[in-house]
């Protein structure tokens, strides 16, 4: 499975997980105040549910935030739950 980052414009984008040439999941974000990345939606296809794919997408965003000096505000309830349960990514929490 590949996770790719697609930047739609300077203020928004998404990460998508591709399996067998189809989209298995997506997490979307927008930038606020140039240093805050807001995760607004996480979605995983029913065929890939329960395999930790959503968590992998949140981790991909956390890695991106670290590399770019950003802090994350998880507006999406799924992303917030991952941050609440995962201490190793709290360093990028806004």
Secondary structure, DSSP 8 states (H G I E B T S, - for coil): -EEEEEEEETTEEEEEEEETTEEEEEEEEEEETTTEEEEEEEEE-GGGTTSSHHHHHHHHHHHHHHHTT-EEEE-SHHHHHHHHH-GGGGGGB-
